[in-house]
Amino acid sequence: MTMRRFRTSIGSGVLALLFGLTTGAPAAASGQSVLIEDVTLIDGTGRPPLAGAYVLLEGDRITTVSRTPLDAPAGAMRIDGRGRYLIPGLMDMHIHLSGGRGRDGPNEQAGIQALHGFLYSGFTSVFDAGNNPDYIFGLRERERGDQLVAPRIFATGGVVTAPGGHGGGAGAALIESWPRDRSNLEEHLSRSPDLVKLTFDEHGWGTRPLIPLLDPELMAEVGRFYNERGVRTTVHISHEYRARQAIEAGINTLAHPIIQGPVSEGFVQLMASTKTPMVSTLTIGEGYSRLVEHPEFLDSPIYRAVYEPETIERLKTTVRDGYAARAWTTWMKVMTPVAQENLRQIVEGGGVIVLGSDQSSGPASHRELELMVEGGIPALEAIRIGTLNAAIFMGKEREMGSVEEGKLADLVLLSADPLADIGNAQKIEVVIKGGRIIDRAALDLPVNR
């Protein structure tokens, strides 16, 4: 049996001992068992951490989670988990993958680099909430065909909205009358979206102009159309009143938090009683003032690892200057704490909050975790928000989202405790997707060049 030390691509972090690893070969090849030994397990369910856990992966599944030592199957890779922390693979349930809507057509390389950045950052699943359908479904097909190293890709393709509505550009399924426009939905459904996003926002808030709004009764027809064909729905909202209408219309999930004002006690109770998942998307608004006031965050290791040097330079100069001149930046700085408190109240009340960044970057997804914890959500709950709750959002909680027997083996091994500091969720030693260890050093990222 061969033995060597495996150095991760995160600077000086060293994974203790991996057994059965042939030099130069990909770690944990398809079909190889993996035993993680004596690790502190944070399983994603919200249960307290379990010290001294043993987790056995066979094929693409978690087959055993034990409080007592396990014998490794013949030929299994053994990972020493002492002093380390095991969490489920993180999931971002609201991205718009880079490269899909360039002026000169899709830029697939930009998208692949962003996907590699998610994997490097410990995100093993993403949901694209609106993009060029040919582009995103093409990447999804390659990922599922094992032709592309990437997180699990779930996607809506184009959004469903009223003519002139939010997000109603190329690829959107426009609906104005039922059943006259049903054929537009059938065409959209033919692409097999994993979850369908509608938009229900007339704007007129912040610095946004008024735009057409989807009729609530029509929205209910659309939701029934997809649900009766086995596809869940989500909806872009920003106001409590519109969120209530969407829930009453039978839409399954909410794609954003309430940001236009504080939520009412009744709405908190509604979210708890219906268990309607709501995606967090704090980072997209907070990012404007953060860049203007604290551009030094771009010098942290995870940003330097994933962002191209020229991108960092552009963000610190041209983009920062543009943000500083926008009223939108000030408005979002004022309202982001309101959204943070709204999320905290919903979590405390028993509702289901889900991690989503509304961006296309693993580091930004980690910022989402930080903002939730800074807003008063306990770190243990934030881990659940980024794992099991995300699976609930997709309707896939039986398959993924927690470290439990029978579920997909999507895992992240950390060198420090994320419950002591949620920033420690960035101290990644190993990323596992479907039972295979991701070679982070082979990803197309600046850290590896």
C-alpha positions, 0 to 999 in steps of 0.5 A, spaced: 500 500 500 502 506 497 502 512 502 504 519 501 502 526 504 497 530 499 498 538 499 492 541 498 492 547 493 490 552 499 497 555 501 501 551 506 494 547 508 496 539 508 491 534 509 494 528 514 495 522 510 491 519 504 492 511 503 492 508 496 493 514 492 498 513 486 502 518 484 499 522 479 493 519 478 486 523 480 484 522 487 478 517 489 477 515 482 470 513 480 468 507 484 473 507 490 471 507 497 473 513 501 473 513 509 474 519 513 476 517 520 476 521 527 473 527 524 468 533 527 462 532 523 457 538 522 452 534 518 448 540 515 441 538 519 442 543 524 444 538 530 450 539 534 457 537 531 459 530 532 466 529 534 470 523 533 465 521 527 467 516 521 464 517 514 464 512 509 463 513 502 462 508 497 461 510 489 457 516 489 454 515 496 455 516 503 454 509 506 455 509 513 456 515 519 458 512 525 460 514 532 465 508 533 471 506 528 470 503 522 474 498 518 476 501 511 474 496 505 479 493 501 483 498 497 479 504 500 482 511 501 483 513 508 483 520 510 485 522 517 480 527 520 483 529 526 483 536 528 478 537 522 471 539 520 467 535 515 461 539 512 456 537 506 458 540 500 455 548 500 450 550 495 448 557 492 441 557 490 441 563 486 447 565 481 447 567 474 453 564 471 458 568 467 459 568 460 452 567 458 450 574 455 456 577 452 456 582 447 459 578 442 456 571 444 457 566 450 464 566 453 464 559 455 471 559 458 469 565 463 463 560 465 468 554 466 473 558 470 467 561 474 464 554 476 471 552 478 471 557 482 465 555 486 468 548 486 475 551 489 470 554 494 467 548 496 460 549 493 458 542 490 452 545 487 449 551 484 442 553 481 442 558 475 436 563 476 436 566 469 441 565 463 442 564 456 438 557 455 443 554 450 449 556 454 447 554 461 443 547 459 449 546 454 454 546 460 449 542 465 449 537 459 456 536 459 457 536 467 452 531 468 455 527 462 462 527 466 465 531 461 466 537 465 469 538 472 464 543 475 459 543 481 452 540 480 448 545 475 441 546 476 438 551 471 431 555 469 434 557 463 430 563 461 425 566 466 417 566 465 415 573 466 410 579 463 412 582 456 417 588 459 417 585 465 423 584 470 428 579 466 424 579 460 430 579 455 432 574 450 430 567 452 425 569 457 418 565 456 413 571 456 406 570 458 400 575 458 394 571 457 392 564 459 391 559 455 393 563 449 400 563 451 401 556 454 405 554 448 411 559 450 411 555 457 411 548 453 417 551 449 420 553 455 418 546 459 421 542 453 428 544 455 427 540 462 428 546 467 430 544 474 426 549 477 422 555 474 423 562 475 418 567 475 419 575 476 413 579 480 416 585 481 414 592 478 420 596 481 419 603 482 423 602 488 430 604 490 432 608 483 428 603 479 423 605 474 416 602 473 415 596 469 410 591 467 408 586 472 405 579 472 398 578 473 397 574 480 392 570 477 396 568 471 402 567 475 398 562 479 396 558 472 403 558 470 405 555 477 400 550 476 402 548 469 409 547 472 407 543 478 403 539 475 409 537 470 413 535 476 417 542 476 418 547 482 417 554 481 421 560 484 419 567 484 423 574 484 420 579 489 422 584 493 416 586 497 412 583 503 406 584 499 408 581 493 411 575 496 404 574 500 401 574 493 406 569 490 405 564 496 397 565 495 398 563 488 402 557 490 409 559 488 413 554 491 419 558 493 422 566 493 428 567 490 430 574 494 429 576 501 424 582 503 429 588 502 424 594 501 422 594 508 421 591 515 417 584 515 411 584 519 410 579 525 404 576 521 409 575 515 414 571 519 409 567 522 406 565 514 413 563 512 414 559 518 407 555 517 408 554 510 415 553 510 416 557 503 424 557 502 426 564 501 433 565 498 438 570 502 441 574 496 444 579 501 451 580 497 449 583 491 446 589 494 452 589 500 457 588 494 456 596 492 458 599 498 463 594 500 467 595 494 467 603 495 469 603 502 473 596 503 476 594 497 482 591 501 477 585 501 479 583 494 486 581 497 484 576 501 486 569 499 480 566 497 479 572 492 486 572 490 485 564 488 479 565 484 479 572 481 484 574 475 489 579 477 486 584 472 479 583 474 481 585 481 485 591 479 479 593 474 474 592 480 478 596 485 479 602 480 474 603 474 468 599 477 469 602 484 469 609 481 462 607 478 459 604 484 461 611 488 457 615 483 451 611 484 445 613 488 443 605 488 450 604 492 447 608 498 440 605 497 443 598 498 447 600 503 441 603 507 437 597 506 441 591 506 441 591 514 434 591 513 434 585 509 439 581 514 434 583 520 428 580 516 432 574 514 434 573 522 427 574 524 424 568 519 430 564 521 428 565 529 421 564 527 422 557 524 422 559 516 426 556 511 432 561 509 436 558 503 443 561 501 444 564 494 448 570 492 445 572 485 452 573 483 457 568 479 463 567 484 465 562 490 468 567 494 461 572 493 457 565 496 462 565 502 460 572 503 453 570 503 454 566 509 458 572 513 453 577 512 447 572 515 452 570 521 453 578 522 446 579 521 445 575 527 444 568 524 448 562 528 453 559 524 450 552 525 444 555 522 448 558 517 451 552 515 444 548 514 442 554 510 447 553 505 446 545 505 440 542 507 435 548 506 438 549 499 437 542 497 429 543 500 429 549 495 430 544 490 426 539 492 432 534 493 433 534 500 432 526 500 438 526 495 443 531 498 444 537 502 446 533 509 451 528 511 447 522 512 447 515 510 444 514 503 445 521 500 450 523 495 457 524 497 458 531 496 463 534 502 468 539 504 473 538 509 475 544 513 482 545 517 478 550 522 471 550 526 466 554 522 462 554 528 467 558 531 468 563 525 464 562 519 470 565 515 473 558 517 468 555 512 474 558 507 479 554 510 478 548 505 483 542 505 478 537 501 472 538 496 468 531 494 463 531 489 459 524 488 464 521 492 470 523 488 476 528 491 476 534 486 483 536 484 483 543 486 490 544 484 488 542 477 482 547 476 483 553 471 484 558 476 489 564 478 492 560 484 494 554 480 498 558 475 
